[in-house]
């Protein structure tokens, strides 16, 4: 059911913030326990999972195994994947796929009625379940949104953003919320003792991204401000085949196209990935991304060519990508598709354990805002939706057995200021992230970014911009501090992998501020000591 925001003051419910896959699935799994689900955008909009084209990785085909799936995950993760976590997720894939089928997700099937599976980069087997080729995310979100709206135990509040997490003595006491896009509105305080953050990623901190604008790091920022431990925030995955047609966000050309034989070429018509990796176009995503970056930087450009692999079958096999191309005046059946890199997925996030619990009592996190250790330094294609449903179910199981304390009265706002985001400040932040915290990084650029984000955070006139700056600072400072190249984190001034740093990063906003303070006092970059646990 849907309630008016004027009724939202105090709740014994479980509070879930986020209307993407993790939030919706967790709410449904908690039924019939009362849940308040808060979504910044109307359900089905504003969630990165709704835009996911690839599908869900699940070892369900004959001859495939969860152990093989986990081994592929570990192989691409840059040496820091938590192997037990990867195996646990892979083993829970089949029951979660069956859950989604029960909620009405129309996964593709073969002529014999079995789930049809495709292959994507760095997978050793065909194990990606799709919906109409490239429509998995939209179909999953549509089915789950319908199920949520039909579930009486779920109170749905749309049009509110969480701008602060309230805590006392290391435990959650509530949330500060505000009407989305109504910056003059007075904040709404919600007293609550059990909160699940499922707010998505950070892609919109970058100038070019495949993510919706809601993916601006707000959940990461508010958890960090409340003292939560943050993991692996330096690791940002860039999709190598965003369609460059001048749109923000940039439409995506799914990796499944390359799984079906599409190739990457430069402006001379030359394939360039075969010389870079034995798997060529199906190499791990970080390697492909750097290959595309090199061609564009050299002025040769980069293109996706599906003319021979798909041709006239393109529209039927990949209707979403086809529609994006046609809207831009490109016929992918007969023309190559111009591509560029785009911020796509954040491997870092709020550090959580195997039950989804954060370091703050009463706070769970799921989906892209969290960091489980499953992805390491480089996410394996189509593992993100799987991780989201697996951890959403675990969070629901963990909360289901708990007695939720009654919420206490909240005395005052953490900060009353609202105000519309300064468009110039947002543009500068996004430009700095792409220039200095992008595919190729170096110490000087990262230090400049850290100093800039520190100033922007301090001087921000709106909470929205301040939270963006906080999230950007977490990423930039952690990237500056990791003086090596590993997975999606590539430092041109530290291009080698350092075996001693084959550990996950665990940090806090306080530790990041110490780095920022040191860089402000000493503009010349200094040798960093790893803040790794």
Secondary structure in CASP SS format (residue, H / E / C, confidence):
PFRMAT SS
TARGET T0000
AUTHOR 0000-0000-0000
METHOD secondary structure of the structure
MODEL  1
X C 1.00
X E 1.00
X C 1.00
X C 1.00
X H 1.00
X H 1.00
X H 1.00
X C 1.00
X C 1.00
X E 1.00
X C 1.00
X C 1.00
X C 1.00
X E 1.00
X E 1.00
X E 1.00
X E 1.00
X C 1.00
X C 1.00
X C 1.00
X H 1.00
X H 1.00
X H 1.00
X H 1.00
X H 1.00
X H 1.00
X H 1.00
X H 1.00
X H 1.00
X H 1.00
X C 1.00
X C 1.00
X C 1.00
X C 1.00
X E 1.00
X E 1.00
X E 1.00
X E 1.00
X E 1.00
X C 1.00
X C 1.00
X C 1.00
X C 1.00
X C 1.00
X C 1.00
X C 1.00
X C 1.00
X H 1.00
X H 1.00
X H 1.00
X H 1.00
X C 1.00
X C 1.00
X C 1.00
X C 1.00
X E 1.00
X E 1.00
X C 1.00
X C 1.00
X C 1.00
X C 1.00
X C 1.00
X C 1.00
X C 1.00
X C 1.00
X H 1.00
X H 1.00
X H 1.00
X H 1.00
X H 1.00
X H 1.00
X H 1.00
X H 1.00
X H 1.00
X H 1.00
X H 1.00
X C 1.00
X C 1.00
X C 1.00
X C 1.00
X C 1.00
X C 1.00
X H 1.00
X H 1.00
X H 1.00
X H 1.00
X H 1.00
X H 1.00
X H 1.00
X H 1.00
X H 1.00
X C 1.00
X H 1.00
X H 1.00
X H 1.00
X H 1.00
X H 1.00
X H 1.00
X H 1.00
X H 1.00
X H 1.00
X H 1.00
X C 1.00
X C 1.00
X C 1.00
X C 1.00
X C 1.00
X C 1.00
X E 1.00
X C 1.00
X C 1.00
X C 1.00
X C 1.00
X C 1.00
X E 1.00
X C 1.00
X E 1.00
X E 1.00
X C 1.00
X C 1.00
X C 1.00
X C 1.00
X C 1.00
X C 1.00
X C 1.00
X C 1.00
X C 1.00
X E 1.00
X E 1.00
X C 1.00
X C 1.00
X C 1.00
X C 1.00
X C 1.00
X C 1.00
X H 1.00
X H 1.00
X H 1.00
X H 1.00
X H 1.00
X H 1.00
X H 1.00
X H 1.00
X H 1.00
X H 1.00
X H 1.00
X H 1.00
X H 1.00
X H 1.00
X C 1.00
X C 1.00
X C 1.00
X C 1.00
X E 1.00
X E 1.00
X E 1.00
X E 1.00
X E 1.00
X C 1.00
X E 1.00
X E 1.00
X E 1.00
X E 1.00
X E 1.00
X E 1.00
X E 1.00
X E 1.00
X E 1.00
X C 1.00
X C 1.00
X E 1.00
X E 1.00
X E 1.00
X E 1.00
X E 1.00
X E 1.00
X E 1.00
X E 1.00
X E 1.00
X C 1.00
X C 1.00
X C 1.00
X C 1.00
X C 1.00
X C 1.00
X C 1.00
X C 1.00
X E 1.00
X E 1.00
X E 1.00
X E 1.00
X C 1.00
X C 1.00
X C 1.00
X E 1.00
X E 1.00
X E 1.00
X C 1.00
X C 1.00
X C 1.00
X C 1.00
X C 1.00
X H 1.00
X H 1.00
X H 1.00
X C 1.00
X C 1.00
X C 1.00
X E 1.00
X C 1.00
X C 1.00
X C 1.00
X C 1.00
X C 1.00
X C 1.00
X C 1.00
X C 1.00
X H 1.00
X H 1.00
X H 1.00
X H 1.00
X H 1.00
X H 1.00
X H 1.00
X H 1.00
X C 1.00
X C 1.00
X C 1.00
X C 1.00
X E 1.00
X E 1.00
X C 1.00
X C 1.00
X C 1.00
X C 1.00
X E 1.00
X E 1.00
X E 1.00
X E 1.00
X E 1.00
X E 1.00
X E 1.00
X E 1.00
X C 1.00
X C 1.00
X C 1.00
X C 1.00
X C 1.00
X C 1.00
X C 1.00
X C 1.00
X E 1.00
X C 1.00
X C 1.00
X C 1.00
X H 1.00
X H 1.00
X H 1.00
X H 1.00
X C 1.00
X C 1.00
X C 1.00
X E 1.00
X E 1.00
X E 1.00
X C 1.00
X C 1.00
X C 1.00
X C 1.00
X C 1.00
X E 1.00
X C 1.00
X C 1.00
X C 1.00
X C 1.00
X C 1.00
X C 1.00
X C 1.00
X C 1.00
X H 1.00
X H 1.00
X H 1.00
X C 1.00
X C 1.00
X H 1.00
X H 1.00
X H 1.00
X H 1.00
X H 1.00
X H 1.00
X H 1.00
X H 1.00
X H 1.00
X H 1.00
X H 1.00
X H 1.00
X H 1.00
X C 1.00
X C 1.00
X C 1.00
X C 1.00
X C 1.00
X E 1.00
X E 1.00
X E 1.00
X C 1.00
X C 1.00
X C 1.00
X C 1.00
X C 1.00
X H 1.00
X H 1.00
X H 1.00
X H 1.00
X H 1.00
X H 1.00
X H 1.00
X C 1.00
X H 1.00
X H 1.00
X H 1.00
X H 1.00
X H 1.00
X H 1.00
X H 1.00
X H 1.00
X H 1.00
X C 1.00
X C 1.00
X C 1.00
X C 1.00
X C 1.00
X C 1.00
X C 1.00
X C 1.00
X C 1.00
X E 1.00
X E 1.00
X E 1.00
X E 1.00
X E 1.00
X E 1.00
X E 1.00
X E 1.00
X E 1.00
X E 1.00
X C 1.00
X C 1.00
X E 1.00
X E 1.00
X E 1.00
X C 1.00
X C 1.00
X C 1.00
X C 1.00
X C 1.00
X E 1.00
X C 1.00
X C 1.00
X C 1.00
X E 1.00
X C 1.00
X E 1.00
X E 1.00
X E 1.00
X C 1.00
X H 1.00
X H 1.00
X H 1.00
X E 1.00
X E 1.00
X C 1.00
X C 1.00
X C 1.00
X C 1.00
X C 1.00
X C 1.00
X C 1.00
X C 1.00
X C 1.00
X C 1.00
X C 1.00
X H 1.00
X H 1.00
X H 1.00
X H 1.00
X H 1.00
X H 1.00
X H 1.00
X H 1.00
X H 1.00
X H 1.00
X H 1.00
X H 1.00
X H 1.00
X H 1.00
X H 1.00
X H 1.00
X H 1.00
X H 1.00
X C 1.00
X C 1.00
X C 1.00
X C 1.00
X C 1.00
X C 1.00
X C 1.00
X C 1.00
X C 1.00
X C 1.00
X C 1.00
X C 1.00
X C 1.00
X C 1.00
X C 1.00
X C 1.00
X C 1.00
X C 1.00
X C 1.00
X C 1.00
X C 1.00
X C 1.00
X H 1.00
X H 1.00
X H 1.00
X H 1.00
X H 1.00
X H 1.00
X H 1.00
X H 1.00
X H 1.00
X H 1.00
X H 1.00
X H 1.00
X H 1.00
X H 1.00
X C 1.00
X C 1.00
X C 1.00
X C 1.00
X E 1.00
X C 1.00
X H 1.00
X H 1.00
X H 1.00
X H 1.00
X H 1.00
X H 1.00
X H 1.00
X H 1.00
X H 1.00
X H 1.00
X H 1.00
X H 1.00
X H 1.00
X H 1.00
X H 1.00
X H 1.00
X H 1.00
X C 1.00
X C 1.00
X C 1.00
X H 1.00
X H 1.00
X H 1.00
X H 1.00
X H 1.00
X H 1.00
X H 1.00
X H 1.00
X H 1.00
X H 1.00
X H 1.00
X H 1.00
X H 1.00
X H 1.00
X H 1.00
X H 1.00
X H 1.00
X H 1.00
X H 1.00
X C 1.00
X C 1.00
X C 1.00
X C 1.00
X E 1.00
X C 1.00
X C 1.00
X E 1.00
X C 1.00
X E 1.00
X C 1.00
X C 1.00
X E 1.00
X C 1.00
X C 1.00
X C 1.00
X C 1.00
X H 1.00
X H 1.00
X H 1.00
X C 1.00
X C 1.00
X C 1.00
X E 1.00
X E 1.00
X E 1.00
X C 1.00
X H 1.00
X H 1.00
X H 1.00
X H 1.00
X H 1.00
X H 1.00
X H 1.00
X H 1.00
X H 1.00
X H 1.00
X H 1.00
X H 1.00
X H 1.00
X C 1.00
X C 1.00
X C 1.00
X C 1.00
X C 1.00
X C 1.00
X C 1.00
X C 1.00
X C 1.00
X C 1.00
X E 1.00
X C 1.00
END
